[in-house]
Amino acid sequence: MTTEKTLKFVRMRGVQELTGIGRSQIYSLEKQGRFPRRNKILANTTVWIEEEVQAWMAARVTQCRCPSPSGKKEAA
């Protein structure tokens, strides 16, 4: 039995709702390579893949909950 994942595209407003992060911060993190890259699927349509955004969110939660060796929380 094969289980295929269905891709779901999310536009900017959806990414903002999922993450709670504003537009400029999303673009800034993306530029730094610290956020999933957007995909231009049509001339005027840019989307993110929801699974990639959710994986990024899960990684952030894990990172924030793991204490650093010095015992202090690391900066985002």
VENSULHU-V47180 format. One line per field, one symbol per residue. phi: phi as a letter, one per 20 degrees, with the letter a starting at -180 (. if undefined). psi: psi as a letter, one per 40 degrees, with the letter a starting at -180 (. if undefined). A space follows every 10 residues. Layout:
# VENSULHU-V47180
phi->???
psi->???
This chain:
# VENSULHU-V47180
phi->.dddeefcec eggfffffem dfgfffffff ffmdbgffce ebgdcdcdeg ffffffffff ffffeeffge nefeff
psi->hhhhhhhhih idddddddde iidddddddd defeiiiihh didfhhiihd dddddddddd ddddehiide eiiii.
